[in-house]
Amino acid sequence: MAANPDFVYQPPMTPYLDIIYQDNDLVVLNKGSGLLSVPGRLPEHQDCLQNRVNRVLPSATIVHRLDMATSGILLMALNKPAHVAISRQFEKRLTKKSYIARLYGKLKEANGSVELPLICDWPNRPKQKVDHEHGKKALTHYRVISNDERNGDETTLVELTPITGRSHQLRVHMLALGHPILGDRLYAHAKALTISPRLQLHAQMLSVTHPVSGENIEFTAKCPFS
């Protein structure tokens, strides 16, 4: 939280838990914007999706995370073999993910890719930054869904497909294009912040191979701001 000393954690309470799929091996949730995926270090940061799920499903373990401000699909494993199998899919980039974001300004191209290496901006952590010398490879594809004009400011609704899974990848890649995501308290300029009270980034779709049946399963969660 070093980048924002004035931050006060106020996680959403309704819905307290939004389970969209559950079987013997997996539970899939729609995480609200403003809720931590896992507990933070401080006592006031213990309320998080993982702890909420563990009250109902004690065996559930986190396989991947979403930034606190990002909403949408998050999958947890309900046993060790499922955790290992799904983790391997994420590591080998066998999962498919897509996000919806609303950006400040109008994108010139209807679709394209951003391939810029990322590294932690250590003095300003948790912020990340582009670093061509030491950064880890990061690739994002984007596609414009629609343009809009709100409060006299032009915005663009896009679908984002991350090929790699770096921390804050989508947020920094859109910033690098000159179009920060609305409501991004870490990266957006003042004007892009005032348009939206929340980060307008939503994990809309996740596709994985089921660890037991071997079939491909796809989960979606409706975007709350589009």
N, C-alpha and C positions, 0 to 999 in steps of 0.2 A: 504493500500500500504506500510505498515511499513516494511515488509520483503524485499522490493526492492526500496530503496530511489532513484535509478537511472532510475526508470521506466518513460518512456515518452509515453503517450497514443496517438496512431496513428491508429484509427479505419479504417477498410477497407471501401473504398467508392464505389467499384464496385464488385458485384451488390449492389446498395444502399439498396434495399429491395428485398428479394427473397420469395415471397408468393407462397406456393405450394398447398394450399387449403383454400377456404373461403366459408362460407354459412352465414345464418342469426345469428348463435350462436357462431361460432368458426372461428378463422383464424390460420393457421398453417404455420410456417416460417422455412426457412433454414438459421440459424444464421451463419455468418462468424466468423472464428477464429480472435480474437483481438477486437471484438465488445462487449461492456458491454450489459448485458441483461436489466439492469435498470440504471438510472443515479447515478453517484457517488456524493460525497459532493461538490467537487471542480467545479468551472465554466467550466474548460476544460474537465470535465468528464460528461457533459450533453448529448453529442451525444451517443445514445444507441438504442438498438432495440425497446424498449418501446416507446421512443419519436419519432422515425422514423415511427413506425406503427400509433401512435396517430395523426400524421399529415394527414394521409389518412383515418384512422378509429378512430375518437376521443373517441369512447366508449370502445375501446379495453383495457383489463386489464390483467396483468401478473398473471398466475396461478402457474407457476414453473419457475425456472431459470437454465441457464447453466453458468458455469464459463466463464469469459471473453475469455480465451484462447481456450475453447472448441467450436467446430463447431457443427452444426446439428439441429435436429428437436426441435422447441420450439412452444408450443401452447398457444394462448391467447383467453380469452373469450370476447364476444361482448355484453353481457348483464349480469345483476346481477344473474338471475336464472342459467344461464350457468356457471358463475364463481363459484357459490356455489356448483353446482352439480359436476363439474370437480375437484374442490378443495377437495371435500369429497372423490373422487376416489383416489387422490394422498395420502390423509391422511390414508385411509384404505388399501393402497397398492393394489388397484384393477387395476391400470394401468400396462402395460407391457412396459419395455424399454430395448433396447440393444444398445451397443456402440461398435465401432471398435477402437482399439488402437495398436500402434506399440511400443513394449517394447525393452529395451536394453538387450541383451543376449538371451540365449536359455532356454526356460522353460523345466523343466525335465518331467512334466506330460502333457499329451495331453489335459486334462481338470481337473477341480477341483474347490474348493471353498476357499475363505478367510473369516473367521469370527473373526474379531478383533474389539473391541470397540474403538470409536474415540471421541476425545475432542479437543477443540481449544487450540493450543499451544500459550497461551496468550501473553507472551513476544515477540513472533515472528509472531503474527497475520498478515495476515490471515491464516497462516499455521495451519494445524491440526496434531494431533499425536495420536498414539495408547496409551490408558490408561486403563489398566485392572480394576482399582479400581473405577474411576469416569466416564469413557467414556460411550457413548451411543452405544447400540448394532448396529453392522453394518455387513452386509453379501453381498458378491459378488461372483457370479459364473463366471468362465472363461473357454474358449475353444480355443485351438490353431487352427488358420486357415492356417498359413504357416510360414516357417522360411526363412530368407533371409540373404545374406551377402553383406553389403554395406560398402565401405571404409575400408574393412578388418575387420569390426565389425559385429558380428552376431546379428540379430534382429529377433523378433517374432511378427507376426501379430495375434492378438487375438480378439475374440468376448467377451465382458464383459456384464454380466447381473446383475445390482444392484437390490437386493431385498429390501434393505432399501435405503434411499435417503439422507445420511449424506453429509455435505459439504466436498468436495475434496475426497470423499470416494474411488473412483476408483484409484485416483492418489496415495493415501497413502497405499491402499491395495496392489497395484502392487509394490510399493517401499518396503513394508514389505516382499514381496516374493524375494526381491533382484533384481528386474527387473523394474527400473523406466521407465515411459513413455518418449519416445524421445521428446526433446524440452521442457521439464517441467522446467520452470525457478524457480519454488519454491522448487522442490524436487529432480530433477535429478542431478547427478554428472557431472563434466565438459565434459566427453567423450560423455555421452548421450545427452548433450546440443548441442555439436558441429555438431552432425549428422543432426539435423533438425532445421530450423529457427522458426518453430511453434510447439506448443504442438500437438502431433499426437494422439489426442483423439477426436472422432466424434460420436455424438448422431445419430445413424443410423435409429433407429425405435422407434416409440411410438404408443401404442395401447390403446384406451380409448373407453368407452361406450358413444355414442352421447347423450347429455343431453335432447334432445327432442324426437328423433326417438327411442332411446333405443337400437339401433343396434351397434355392435362392429365395430369400424373403425380403420384402421391401416395406419400410414403414414411412408414413408421411404425417406431418402435423401442419395444419392450416396456419398460414402466416398471419399474425395478429395485426399487422400494420399495412398490408397491401390491399 
